[in-house]
Amino acid sequence: MILDDSSSALDYKTDAALRRAIFENHSDSTTIMIAQRVSSIQQMTHILVMEEGRCIGYGAHEELLKTCPAYREIYQAQMGALA
């Protein structure tokens, strides 16, 4: 399943409900999710961070917070203080 910025026009509550429904009903599917919101992708198994068409980070959410300054900056801007 490929979701290309499918939640960009949704509020955070609806976005969370959408993600929950996808994972509950399609847990056996490979899902590629393109998103600008960290909250939309932070539970994904693998996250690829791109900038100007280049890969600048790859890994799980916690790993990227430690190793990818751009991902950490986006997270802080969207979610507040670093958790």
Rosetta silent file (secondary structure, phi, psi, omega in degrees, C-alpha in Angstrom):
SEQUENCE: MILDDSSSALDYKTDAALRRAIFENHSDSTTIMIAQRVSSIQQMTHILVMEEGRCIGYGAHEELLKTCPAYREIYQAQMGALA
SCORE:     score description
SCORE:     0.000 S_00000001
   1 L     0.000  131.843  177.838    0.000    0.000    0.000 S_00000001
   2 E  -115.965  121.268  179.433    1.420    3.413   -0.923 S_00000001
   3 E  -115.314  107.315 -176.252    0.080    6.449    0.929 S_00000001
   4 E   -96.661   95.312  179.520    1.392    9.684   -0.569 S_00000001
   5 L    52.437   42.407 -174.080    0.901   12.422    2.043 S_00000001
   6 L   -66.601  -17.457 -176.461   -2.561   10.984    2.705 S_00000001
   7 L  -110.675    9.123 -173.699   -3.000   12.783    6.016 S_00000001
   8 L   -61.386  -30.858 -179.053   -1.752   16.263    5.147 S_00000001
   9 L   -96.445    4.340 -177.898   -5.239   17.793    5.167 S_00000001
  10 L   -94.680  149.571  171.502   -6.380   15.900    8.265 S_00000001
  11 L   -73.089  166.781 -174.094   -6.367   17.150   11.831 S_00000001
  12 H   -62.304  -36.700 -179.453   -4.156   15.200   14.242 S_00000001
  13 H   -66.322  -44.671  179.160   -7.041   13.203   15.756 S_00000001
  14 H   -68.714  -38.204  176.216   -8.321   12.048   12.365 S_00000001
  15 H   -58.498  -46.333  179.277   -4.762   11.315   11.213 S_00000001
  16 H   -62.276  -42.013  178.751   -4.263    9.074   14.264 S_00000001
  17 H   -64.306  -39.853  177.864   -7.579    7.292   13.600 S_00000001
  18 H   -62.295  -49.385  179.883   -6.604    6.733    9.959 S_00000001
  19 H   -61.199  -42.390  178.833   -3.218    5.254   10.899 S_00000001
  20 H   -60.552  -45.894  179.836   -4.817    3.038   13.551 S_00000001
  21 H   -63.290  -40.343  178.749   -7.380    1.726   11.032 S_00000001
  22 H   -62.032  -48.861 -176.832   -4.672    1.039    8.443 S_00000001
  23 H   -70.534  -31.953  177.899   -2.521   -0.914   10.879 S_00000001
  24 H   -71.972  -36.388 -174.690   -5.478   -2.826   12.351 S_00000001
  25 H   -98.681  -13.703 -177.110   -6.882   -3.808    8.963 S_00000001
  26 L  -136.452   36.742 -175.932   -3.712   -4.142    6.898 S_00000001
  27 L   -65.319  -20.569  179.802   -1.053   -5.265    9.381 S_00000001
  28 L   -92.561    5.498 -179.251    0.109   -7.979    6.980 S_00000001
  29 L   -99.915  149.626  169.533    0.699   -5.486    4.141 S_00000001
  30 L   -79.445  129.081 -178.257    3.840   -3.613    3.251 S_00000001
  31 L  -121.327  128.136  172.540    3.044    0.069    3.635 S_00000001
  32 E  -110.172  119.394 -177.020    5.000    2.953    2.166 S_00000001
  33 E  -119.092  118.802  175.797    3.888    6.211    3.726 S_00000001
  34 E   -97.450  123.208 -174.705    5.065    9.549    2.379 S_00000001
  35 L  -152.209  155.643  174.451    4.454   12.242    4.972 S_00000001
  36 L  -103.902  -15.108  178.821    5.626   15.587    6.245 S_00000001
  37 L   -91.835  125.655  176.558    4.302   15.043    9.772 S_00000001
  38 H   -60.404  -39.003 -178.870    6.567   13.156   12.127 S_00000001
  39 H   -60.487  -25.055 -179.449    3.516   11.963   14.059 S_00000001
  40 H   -76.514  -24.433 -172.268    2.305   10.199   10.908 S_00000001
  41 H  -121.932   -5.597 -171.833    5.444    8.110   10.476 S_00000001
  42 L   -64.546  -18.401  178.107    7.163    7.774   13.850 S_00000001
  43 L   -93.243    0.051 -179.437    5.733    4.270   14.446 S_00000001
  44 L   -69.189  151.986 -179.359    6.931    2.950   11.082 S_00000001
  45 L   -67.064  -42.529 -179.343    9.559    0.195   11.105 S_00000001
  46 L  -129.981  135.163  178.247   11.857    2.035    8.701 S_00000001
  47 E  -124.944  130.185  176.546   11.947    5.772    8.028 S_00000001
  48 E  -110.886  121.604  179.684   13.831    7.330    5.130 S_00000001
  49 E  -101.036  125.141 -178.689   14.544   11.057    5.491 S_00000001
  50 E  -120.320  148.121  175.610   15.103   12.880    2.226 S_00000001
  51 E  -143.327  122.711 -179.535   16.266   16.380    1.407 S_00000001
  52 L    52.511   41.063  176.722   16.525   17.706   -2.139 S_00000001
  53 L    79.381    3.819 -179.876   16.193   14.171   -3.516 S_00000001
  54 E  -113.177  145.943  174.457   18.980   12.740   -1.354 S_00000001
  55 E   -76.910  121.960  178.468   18.765   10.305    1.551 S_00000001
  56 E  -116.594   -2.287  177.668   20.020   12.107    4.654 S_00000001
  57 E  -167.679  146.497  178.748   18.771    9.670    7.267 S_00000001
  58 E  -152.395  133.211  177.064   17.486    6.132    7.598 S_00000001
  59 E   152.399 -167.759  176.158   16.318    4.100   10.577 S_00000001
  60 L   -81.898  165.214 -177.203   13.675    3.899   13.250 S_00000001
  61 H   -51.393  -54.280 -177.268   12.282    7.015   14.941 S_00000001
  62 H   -61.394  -39.304  178.496   14.458    6.812   18.081 S_00000001
  63 H   -64.175  -43.486 -179.559   17.577    6.141   16.029 S_00000001
  64 H   -66.407  -33.796  176.183   16.892    9.121   13.752 S_00000001
  65 H   -59.519  -32.670 -178.771   16.400   11.425   16.738 S_00000001
  66 H   -86.239  -31.984 -168.562   19.986   10.566   17.717 S_00000001
  67 H  -112.147  -12.292 -174.400   21.646   10.422   14.298 S_00000001
  68 L  -123.284  100.875 -178.677   19.823   12.771   11.908 S_00000001
  69 H   -55.877  -38.446 -179.298   19.915   16.482   12.769 S_00000001
  70 H   -65.674  -42.693  178.957   17.281   17.352   10.133 S_00000001
  71 H   -64.742  -43.954  179.125   14.830   14.747   11.478 S_00000001
  72 H   -61.030  -41.082  179.409   15.448   15.900   15.055 S_00000001
  73 H   -64.865  -43.213  177.858   14.851   19.530   14.027 S_00000001
  74 H   -63.803  -44.638  179.061   11.576   18.647   12.280 S_00000001
  75 H   -58.205  -47.812 -179.066   10.481   16.593   15.297 S_00000001
  76 H   -63.351  -40.375 -179.799   11.217   19.440   17.694 S_00000001
  77 H   -67.124  -36.961 -176.371    9.403   21.974   15.506 S_00000001
  78 H   -88.196  -32.655 -170.954    6.315   19.781   15.136 S_00000001
  79 H  -111.036   -7.291 -177.008    6.133   18.037   18.494 S_00000001
  80 L    95.059 -152.664 -176.428    7.753   20.482   20.905 S_00000001
  81 L   -58.879  147.445  179.431   10.639   19.650   23.222 S_00000001
  82 L   -62.933  124.168  179.838   12.679   16.544   22.482 S_00000001
  83 L   -89.810    0.000    0.000   11.237   13.602   24.374 S_00000001
